[in-house]
Amino acid sequence: MFDDDEGLARREAHWLIREFGVEAPLYAAMKAEKAIEQKDFGRCAHWKRILEILADSRTAKSAASKY
C-alpha cells in the first residue's frame, strides 16, 4: 500500500500522461526546476518522484511492447 504522498504522485503522473502524452516528463522536469529556483525542496522531491514514475511507466510499456 502506498502512503498519501506516493498515491498523489502516481495520480499526478497519470494525469500528466493523459494531458501531455510524451511531453509529460518535460512538464514535470520544468515543475521540479521551478521548485528548485524557489528553494522549495519538498515540492522538488515530489516532482522528481513523478519523473521517476513516468520513467518507470515508459520502461514498462517499452518492455511489454517487445513481447
C-alpha positions in Angstrom: 0.0 0.0 0.0 1.2 3.5 -0.8 1.3 6.4 1.5 -0.7 9.6 0.6 2.3 11.3 -1.0 3.1 8.3 -3.2 -0.6 7.9 -4.2 -0.7 11.6 -5.1 2.4 11.4 -7.1 1.1 8.4 -9.1 -2.2 10.2 -9.7 -0.4 13.3 -11.0 1.8 11.2 -13.2 -1.1 9.5 -14.8 -2.9 12.9 -15.3 0.3 14.3 -16.9 0.4 11.4 -19.3 -3.3 12.0 -20.3 -2.8 15.7 -20.7 0.7 16.0 -22.2 1.4 12.5 -23.6 5.1 12.0 -24.4 5.8 15.5 -23.2 4.7 14.7 -19.6 8.3 14.2 -18.3 9.3 17.6 -19.7 6.4 19.3 -17.9 7.4 17.5 -14.6 11.0 18.5 -15.1 10.1 22.1 -15.5 8.0 22.0 -12.4 10.9 20.5 -10.5 13.3 23.1 -11.8 10.9 25.9 -10.8 10.7 24.4 -7.3 14.5 24.4 -7.0 14.6 28.1 -8.1 12.1 28.9 -5.3 14.1 26.8 -2.8 11.1 24.6 -2.2 12.9 21.3 -1.9 9.9 19.3 -0.7 8.0 20.2 -3.8 11.1 19.5 -5.9 11.3 16.0 -4.4 7.6 15.5 -5.2 8.2 16.4 -8.9 11.3 14.2 -9.0 9.3 11.3 -7.8 6.7 12.0 -10.5 9.6 11.9 -13.0 10.7 8.5 -11.7 7.1 7.2 -12.0 6.9 8.5 -15.6 10.3 6.9 -16.4 9.2 3.6 -14.9 5.9 3.6 -16.8 7.7 4.3 -20.1 10.2 1.5 -19.4 7.4 -0.9 -18.6 5.5 -0.1 -21.7 8.6 -0.4 -23.9 9.4 -3.9 -22.4 5.8 -5.0 -22.8 5.7 -3.9 -26.5 8.7 -6.2 -27.2 6.7 -9.3 -26.3 
